[in-house]
Amino acid sequence: MAQFYQSVLGCVPVPPERDYCGSDVENATGIPGSSIRGIHLRLPGCGPNGPTLEILEYGENLPETSKAVNRPGFGHIAFSVENVPDARDEILAAGGKSVGDVVTSQTTDGSTVQWCYVTDIEGNVFELQAWL
């Protein structure tokens, strides 16, 4: 999944990669015998000290549940892109899925934003948006 975000959205790896197991991981997660591998990816356009997206893979995963933009809790993150239809096409070509259509909306302050929801290769929902 990290490669997906690097290739289609321009996220940049921030070393070191993570590879954790043992009592610290078990105590922090509350999961006996757990292990974690992962990486942080710098979000595009945020500079060398900007925020990162942490992508982790656990040694054992629970069964998948459905994901939806209107589910309580964390719903999605948004990426600012230059061209929403082009970025959406790139996401779909890389194995992501479409959630809905590309739309253009007027905000209450008169600004115009084009946006859509898509998923990554694991079904996590995110938004693409461009201010016009």
C-alpha positions as CSV (number, residue, x, y, z in Angstrom):
1,M,0.0,0.0,0.0
2,A,2.9,2.4,0.7
3,Q,4.0,2.0,-3.0
4,F,0.5,3.0,-4.1
5,Y,0.6,6.3,-2.1
6,Q,4.1,7.0,-3.4
7,S,3.4,6.4,-7.0
8,V,0.0,8.0,-7.4
9,L,0.0,10.8,-4.9
10,G,3.7,11.6,-4.6
11,C,4.2,10.7,-0.9
12,V,7.9,10.4,0.0
13,P,9.2,7.7,2.4
14,V,10.6,9.0,5.7
15,P,13.1,6.6,7.2
16,P,13.5,4.5,9.2
17,E,11.1,1.7,8.3
18,R,9.4,0.2,11.3
19,D,9.7,-3.5,12.3
20,Y,8.5,-4.0,15.9
21,C,7.6,-7.1,18.0
22,G,7.8,-8.1,21.6
23,S,6.4,-6.9,24.9
24,D,6.5,-3.2,24.0
25,V,4.2,-3.8,21.0
26,E,2.0,-6.2,23.0
27,N,1.7,-3.7,25.8
28,A,1.0,-0.7,23.5
29,T,-1.6,-2.5,21.3
30,G,-3.1,-4.8,23.9
31,I,-2.7,-7.6,21.4
32,P,-0.7,-10.6,22.7
33,G,2.0,-11.8,20.2
34,S,1.5,-8.8,17.9
35,S,4.1,-7.5,15.5
36,I,4.1,-4.4,13.3
37,R,5.9,-3.5,10.1
38,G,5.5,-0.1,8.4
39,I,6.7,3.2,7.1
40,H,5.9,6.9,7.3
41,L,5.2,8.8,4.1
42,R,5.6,12.5,3.9
43,L,2.5,14.1,2.5
44,P,2.9,16.0,-0.8
45,G,3.3,19.7,-0.8
46,C,4.0,20.0,3.0
47,G,7.7,20.5,2.9
48,P,10.6,18.5,4.5
49,N,9.1,18.8,8.0
50,G,5.4,18.4,7.1
51,P,3.1,15.7,8.4
52,T,3.3,12.0,7.5
53,L,0.9,9.2,6.8
54,E,1.8,6.1,8.8
55,I,1.1,2.9,7.0
56,L,1.4,-0.2,9.2
57,E,0.9,-3.9,8.6
58,Y,0.2,-6.2,11.6
59,G,1.4,-9.8,11.7
60,E,-2.2,-10.9,12.2
61,N,-5.2,-8.9,10.9
62,L,-8.8,-9.0,11.9
63,P,-11.4,-9.8,9.3
64,E,-12.3,-6.9,7.0
65,T,-15.4,-4.7,7.8
66,S,-17.0,-2.4,5.4
67,K,-15.7,1.1,5.0
68,A,-17.8,4.2,4.3
69,V,-17.4,7.9,4.2
70,N,-20.3,8.4,6.6
71,R,-19.2,5.9,9.3
72,P,-18.6,7.4,12.7
73,G,-14.9,7.8,13.6
74,F,-12.1,8.4,11.1
75,G,-13.8,8.6,7.7
76,H,-11.1,9.8,5.2
77,I,-8.2,12.1,4.5
78,A,-8.1,14.6,1.6
79,F,-5.3,15.2,-0.9
80,S,-5.1,18.4,-2.8
81,V,-4.3,17.7,-6.5
82,E,-4.0,19.9,-9.6
83,N,-6.6,18.0,-11.7
84,V,-9.2,15.8,-10.0
85,P,-10.3,13.8,-13.0
86,D,-6.7,13.1,-14.0
87,A,-5.7,12.1,-10.4
88,R,-8.8,9.9,-10.2
89,D,-7.9,8.1,-13.4
90,E,-4.4,7.5,-12.1
91,I,-5.8,6.1,-8.8
92,L,-8.1,3.7,-10.7
93,A,-5.3,2.6,-13.0
94,A,-3.2,1.8,-9.9
95,G,-5.9,-0.5,-8.5
96,G,-7.9,2.0,-6.5
97,K,-11.7,2.2,-6.8
98,S,-14.2,4.9,-7.4
99,V,-16.7,5.7,-4.6
100,G,-18.7,8.3,-6.5
101,D,-18.5,10.9,-9.3
102,V,-16.3,13.9,-9.7
103,V,-18.3,16.9,-8.7
104,T,-17.8,20.7,-8.6
105,S,-19.3,22.6,-5.7
106,Q,-19.6,26.2,-4.6
107,T,-18.7,26.9,-1.0
108,T,-20.5,29.4,1.2
109,D,-17.7,32.0,0.6
110,G,-18.1,31.7,-3.2
111,S,-15.1,29.5,-3.8
112,T,-15.3,26.6,-6.2
113,V,-13.9,23.2,-5.4
114,Q,-13.8,20.1,-7.5
115,W,-13.7,16.8,-5.6
116,C,-14.4,13.1,-5.4
117,Y,-14.0,10.1,-3.2
118,V,-11.9,7.1,-4.2
119,T,-10.3,4.2,-2.3
120,D,-6.7,2.9,-2.2
121,I,-5.9,-0.7,-3.0
122,E,-7.0,-1.8,0.5
123,G,-10.4,0.0,0.3
124,N,-9.5,3.0,2.5
125,V,-11.5,6.0,1.4
126,F,-9.8,9.3,0.6
127,E,-10.8,12.5,-1.1
128,L,-9.2,14.2,-4.1
129,Q,-9.8,18.0,-4.3
130,A,-8.8,20.9,-6.4
131,W,-9.7,24.6,-5.8
132,L,-10.7,26.2,-9.0
